[in-house]
Amino acid sequence: MNAPDPLATRPMPHVLNTYGRLPIALDHGRGCWVWDTQGKRYLDGLAGIAVNTLGHAHPRLVPALQQQIGKLIHSSNYYEVPLQEQLAAKLCEISGLAGAFFCSTGLEANEAALKIARKVGHDKGIERPEIVVYEGAFHGRSIATLSATANPKIQAGFGPLVEGFVRVPRNDIAALEAVAARHPNVVAVFLETIQGEGGIHPSQVPYLQQLRALCDRQGWLLMLDEVQCGIGRTGKWFAHQWAGIQPDVMPLAKGLGSGVPIGAVVCGPKAVNVLGPGNHGTTFGGNPLAMRAGVETLRIMEEDGLLDNAARVGGQLMADLKRGLEGVTGVVEVRGQGLMIGIELDRPCGVILQRAADAGLMLSVTADRVIRLVPALILSGDEARQIAGILVPLVRRFLAEP
Ligand SMILES: Cc1ncc(COP(=O)(O)O)c(C=O)c1O
């Protein structure tokens, strides 16, 4: 008789079966380490999918959140929320942009961006505005954001999709110029500065610079989805800052609250006054607990030099992985920036997830064949060495299998 497949068990029969989960239940964490309910310890290379910026149970974040919970968790957008102004002002300071709208997730931030783009079109008299999106893109799983997403598996079964998207290849300015010539109703270009779910694909710096210039020439909004790659992950506050450009609209989420649900769409001068009272809103968006989490996350990142840490430790981890996997047949590329790293293999590698967990390492596999590391920005050089020390032999063994 075959042994039961642990992946086939369903320990949560009352929860909808929307995720392919590993049979591991995490109990608690500290720094870059997590423990499961059986007491096994893991080095966390995933950080809740690029969410736990400050790691787990951060000694300065936890008391601040406890204090906020004791004071006010939620009020309502019927009233002023001073912490919203505090976080919005900080986001404007570090991005150079002009104002922010708050929500609770990445897809909501992207929905707000899409609504801003369409409203700009309507304000110009364009009744059927179009938005340029990219091959390999992932923007979320609401009907509009899954329509902007490029993955047919994510769209299957949910048609009809939202219309008004024009899709182009990554890093190809000629393709965008062709769109400019043929699509007079385009109002915005919408892309992840570094594609995350699509397999860690960075936009090239010259491409971003040409894109900015093209958007200016065409009167298009440049909307950069930094939900995954923003908030210090690449070693600058926002990944596009490596290209010395600014977007008009920037959706954020994931790492902004270090684990507390939060989203934001940060707008430059061309977008900041597009929406007015009654155009958009959400019950939870901007509540005091989420805002406090955002304020404290950015404060601690600054106080502890976490941008530099992400650049330095990420660079070291990337170098260790490249060295360890150099010349190994089946490794296509090791790429990324800062603490957003992908190892692309020439074959599907979903099984690595369980094997890494068995070896005491949390990570993810995205786009079927890309091993993704997006650890907390507090990762130490020693922890980075331990990640490479577990992962390199694991990948080598996997690729050596017949
Ligand atoms: C670039 C990007 N945009 C949007 C989203 C959607 O965010 P959420 O899952 O919070 O809705 C994600 C999530 O992975 C993402 O990586």
The ligand as an ORCA input file, in Angstrom:
! r2SCAN-3c Opt
* xyz 0 1
  C       2.835     43.303     -7.925
  C       1.598     42.898     -7.210
  N       0.488     43.618     -7.352
  C      -0.634     43.301     -6.696
  C      -0.711     42.197     -5.896
  C      -1.991     41.847     -5.187
  O      -1.878     42.129     -3.854
  P      -2.915     41.485     -2.801
  O      -2.659     40.019     -2.775
  O      -2.605     42.178     -1.511
  O      -4.281     41.807     -3.306
  C       0.420     41.400     -5.719
  C       0.391     40.192     -4.868
  O       1.199     39.324     -4.964
  C       1.602     41.752     -6.403
  O       2.729     41.016     -6.286
*
